[in-house]
Amino acid sequence: MSHLPNCPKCHSQYTYEDGTLFVCPECAHEWTGESETKDTEDKKIIKDANGNILNDGDSVTVIKDLKVKGSSLVVKIGTKVKNIRLIDGDHDIDCKIDGFGGMKLKSEFVKKI
């Protein structure tokens, strides 16, 4: 019995072959064997203000005072942020900052520790 790949969309292990396609019964995603490798190669590379590549779980430091939208709070320069998560969008870092809670940051305003 050959091992079938997990679904690249929902990571389900219950995939099956349908002709030349792989099909996920849980999310109805269909893909070919080649498209799975293309998805991993097409990931966006996110860099900090100094050009260092950022990864999930990295720690960063804020390099500029950032006003928090909707409040009078300010994230001060030098604030350390641990365990970041990279996301798609204009604000490409999702994190929790002590004293502020969950927040999204732009990678251009942080540097990797």
C-alpha positions in Angstrom: 0.0 0.0 0.0 1.5 3.4 -1.0 1.5 6.3 1.3 -0.8 9.2 0.1 0.1 12.8 1.0 -1.9 14.7 3.6 -4.1 17.5 2.2 -2.1 20.7 1.8 -5.1 22.8 2.7 -6.5 21.2 5.8 -3.8 18.6 6.5 -6.3 15.7 6.6 -4.8 12.3 6.4 -7.9 10.8 4.7 -6.9 11.7 1.1 -7.5 9.4 -1.9 -6.5 9.2 -5.6 -9.0 10.0 -8.3 -7.2 9.5 -11.6 -4.3 11.8 -11.7 -5.6 14.0 -8.8 -5.5 13.6 -5.0 -8.8 14.5 -3.3 -9.5 15.4 0.3 -13.0 14.2 1.5 -13.0 16.6 4.4 -12.5 20.0 2.6 -13.1 18.8 -1.0 -9.7 20.2 -2.1 -8.2 18.6 -5.2 -4.5 18.8 -6.3 -1.9 17.1 -8.3 1.4 15.8 -7.0 3.3 18.7 -8.6 1.1 21.4 -7.1 2.0 20.3 -3.6 5.7 21.1 -4.2 4.8 24.4 -5.9 2.9 25.5 -2.8 5.9 25.2 -0.6 8.2 27.0 -3.0 5.8 29.9 -3.5 5.7 31.0 0.1 6.3 34.6 0.6 9.6 35.5 2.3 9.2 38.1 5.0 12.2 40.1 6.0 12.8 42.5 8.9 14.1 46.1 8.7 17.7 44.9 8.3 16.9 42.3 5.7 17.0 39.2 7.9 14.5 36.5 7.0 11.8 36.0 9.6 10.3 32.7 10.6 7.5 31.6 12.8 8.6 31.5 16.5 11.3 34.2 16.1 11.8 37.0 18.6 12.0 40.5 17.4 12.5 44.1 18.7 10.4 47.1 17.7 12.6 49.8 16.1 10.2 52.7 16.2 7.5 54.0 18.5 4.2 52.7 17.1 0.9 54.2 18.0 -1.9 51.7 18.7 -4.8 52.4 16.5 -8.0 53.1 18.4 -6.3 53.9 21.7 -3.8 56.4 23.2 -1.2 53.6 23.9 2.2 53.5 22.2 4.4 50.5 21.7 7.8 52.0 22.6 11.1 51.5 20.7 13.0 48.5 22.0 9.9 46.5 23.0 10.8 42.8 22.7 8.2 40.5 21.1 8.6 36.7 21.5 7.2 33.9 19.4 5.9 35.8 16.3 3.6 34.2 13.7 3.9 35.2 10.1 0.6 35.8 8.2 -0.4 37.1 4.8 -1.5 40.7 4.4 -0.3 44.3 4.9 0.5 43.6 8.6 2.5 40.4 8.2 3.4 39.6 11.8 0.8 38.4 14.4 2.0 38.4 18.0 1.2 39.1 21.6 2.9 42.0 23.3 3.0 42.2 27.1 0.7 45.0 28.3 -1.1 45.3 24.9 -2.4 41.8 24.1 -2.8 40.4 20.5 -1.5 42.7 17.8 -0.4 42.7 14.2 2.8 44.4 13.1 4.5 45.3 9.9 7.8 43.6 9.4 9.5 46.9 8.3 9.2 48.2 11.9 11.0 45.2 13.7 14.4 43.7 13.7 15.3 40.1 14.5 17.0 39.4 17.8 
